[in-house]
Amino acid sequence: RQPGGRPASKISPVEARQMFERLFGSRPLSGMFAGARTNAVDDNYVDATCQPQQNFVPSGRQAQAEVIERPLMVTLEELEVGTTKRFKILNGDGIAEVLQLDVKPGWTEGTRILFPGKGGRGKSPGAPMRDLVFVIQQLQHPIFRRENNNLAFDIQVPLVVALCGGDVTIPQFGSRPAMNIRISPGMDVNSVVVLSGRGMPNPNGGPPGDLKVCLKLILPRDLSAAQMEQIRSILQPQTGL
């Protein structure tokens, strides 16, 4: 009943729909929120509070509007075996705090490690604590290069080894000792020897990558006329040149 004791007027379903359409248009209620996203996350984050795995986000975590990013420079050797980094920060109360970041074996460049609420407060009054994100950046290695989970490097092969066969040495990498591989006589120029399972570890727990040894032929220089004539006399009958 309305104030004063008068009975309240009733609105029919048709009148209710007409009133709704005048206020909100003719779209159904479900269409008003079409395309809206909730609990949106960036699946390239690693949450440092949850035993991080690459590209892992705790379920239901919402994307933060304000994030502080810092690069984390690591060597290829550190990414092969894993390492621990520690950082001193000031928390929201101005007290020094040490963060520990465990770099997992096999992590790749661009992996993002998230420390929720560790980025300090925003500049505006009453701003919430920002998130701190470290982004893995791999330092260039002087010998080896990374191709996904594979390792690759170029090795120079003298002409005599390419023609007659012999050993070439793969240099030491991290804790792995140097090793020799056998080159068969008559190797193809720019051929690749693949050593299965001797690459980088798989960050997702699968089999490791391979080591690709790219053979690069070295031709002799500064040969004397007598040496060139000797080589010509040996090779011409076979090549027809």
Secondary structure as GFF3:
##gff-version 3
##sequence-region A 1 241
A	DSSP	alpha_helix	13	24	.	.	.	ID=ss1
A	DSSP	three_ten_helix	29	33	.	.	.	ID=ss2
A	DSSP	beta_strand	45	47	.	.	.	ID=ss3
A	DSSP	beta_strand	67	74	.	.	.	ID=ss4
A	DSSP	alpha_helix	76	81	.	.	.	ID=ss5
A	DSSP	beta_strand	83	90	.	.	.	ID=ss6
A	DSSP	beta_strand	96	103	.	.	.	ID=ss7
A	DSSP	beta_strand	112	115	.	.	.	ID=ss8
A	DSSP	beta_strand	131	138	.	.	.	ID=ss9
A	DSSP	beta_strand	145	147	.	.	.	ID=ss10
A	DSSP	beta_strand	150	158	.	.	.	ID=ss11
A	DSSP	alpha_helix	159	164	.	.	.	ID=ss12
A	DSSP	beta_strand	166	170	.	.	.	ID=ss13
A	DSSP	beta_strand	179	183	.	.	.	ID=ss14
A	DSSP	beta_strand	192	195	.	.	.	ID=ss15
A	DSSP	beta_strand	211	218	.	.	.	ID=ss16
A	DSSP	alpha_helix	225	239	.	.	.	ID=ss17
###
